Amino acid sequence: MSNILEKFSCPLERCIFLEEMKSVYDALLTLSSRDSDIFLMRYYDNCKISEIIDEHLLSRSKTETSLINSSKKIRKILSMQGHIDKGD
């Protein structure tokens, strides 16, 4: 995390970034543990769908549905908090 924070020369920018990261983390906590794990595997660890399927023993359809629903829920929460526009 320190490498990312070094990119912000202004303390205010660092605070805004950290606030936004906390909001993302809080949004992840609203997901079930399986859905948050699937989401993090895909978008944080950059796992392939096939790797997620193998890890969770789910069908492709259930895995993709989990990712779609989780993304929508997180986007809705972040939008309601003003961190992203509804069209983003």
C-alpha positions as CSV (number, residue, x, y, z in Angstrom):
1,M,0.0,0.0,0.0
2,S,2.9,2.4,0.7
3,N,3.9,2.3,-3.0
4,I,0.5,3.5,-4.0
5,L,0.4,6.2,-1.4
6,E,3.7,7.6,-2.6
7,K,2.0,8.5,-5.9
8,F,0.0,11.1,-4.0
9,S,2.1,14.2,-3.2
10,C,-0.7,16.0,-1.5
11,P,-1.9,14.8,2.0
12,L,-5.5,15.6,1.0
13,E,-5.2,13.3,-2.0
14,R,-3.9,10.5,0.2
15,C,-6.8,10.9,2.6
16,I,-9.3,10.8,-0.2
17,F,-7.7,7.7,-1.7
18,L,-7.7,5.9,1.7
19,E,-11.3,6.9,2.3
20,E,-12.3,5.4,-1.1
21,M,-10.3,2.2,-0.4
22,K,-12.2,1.9,2.9
23,S,-15.5,2.3,1.1
24,V,-14.5,-0.5,-1.4
25,Y,-13.5,-2.7,1.5
26,D,-16.8,-2.0,3.4
27,A,-18.7,-2.8,0.2
28,L,-16.9,-6.1,-0.1
29,L,-18.0,-6.9,3.5
30,T,-21.6,-6.7,2.4
31,L,-21.1,-9.8,0.1
32,S,-21.3,-13.3,1.3
33,S,-17.8,-14.8,2.0
34,R,-18.1,-17.0,-1.2
35,D,-19.1,-14.0,-3.4
36,S,-16.4,-11.8,-1.9
37,D,-13.8,-14.5,-2.4
38,I,-14.9,-15.0,-6.0
39,F,-14.8,-11.3,-6.6
40,L,-11.3,-10.9,-5.1
41,M,-10.0,-13.9,-7.0
42,R,-11.1,-12.4,-10.3
43,Y,-10.4,-8.7,-9.8
44,Y,-7.6,-8.6,-7.2
45,D,-5.7,-11.8,-7.9
46,N,-6.5,-11.7,-11.6
47,C,-7.5,-15.4,-11.6
48,K,-9.1,-16.9,-14.7
49,I,-12.8,-17.9,-14.5
50,S,-11.6,-21.6,-14.8
51,E,-9.4,-21.2,-11.7
52,I,-12.3,-19.8,-9.7
53,I,-14.6,-22.6,-10.9
54,D,-12.0,-25.2,-9.8
55,E,-11.5,-23.5,-6.4
56,H,-15.2,-23.2,-5.6
57,L,-16.5,-26.2,-7.5
58,L,-19.1,-24.1,-9.2
59,S,-20.5,-24.1,-12.7
60,R,-19.4,-21.4,-15.1
61,S,-22.9,-19.9,-15.0
62,K,-23.0,-19.6,-11.2
63,T,-19.5,-18.1,-11.1
64,E,-20.3,-15.5,-13.7
65,T,-23.6,-14.7,-12.0
66,S,-21.8,-14.2,-8.7
67,L,-19.3,-11.8,-10.4
68,I,-22.1,-9.9,-12.1
69,N,-24.2,-9.6,-9.0
70,S,-21.3,-8.7,-6.8
71,S,-20.1,-6.0,-9.2
72,K,-23.6,-4.5,-9.4
73,K,-23.9,-4.4,-5.6
74,I,-20.5,-2.9,-5.0
75,R,-21.1,-0.3,-7.8
76,K,-24.4,0.6,-6.3
77,I,-22.9,1.1,-2.8
78,L,-20.0,3.2,-4.2
79,S,-22.4,5.2,-6.3
80,M,-24.7,5.9,-3.3
81,Q,-21.6,7.2,-1.4
82,G,-20.6,9.4,-4.3
83,H,-17.4,7.6,-5.1
84,I,-18.4,6.7,-8.7
85,D,-21.0,8.1,-11.1
86,K,-24.0,5.8,-11.8
87,G,-22.8,5.7,-15.5
88,D,-19.2,4.6,-14.6
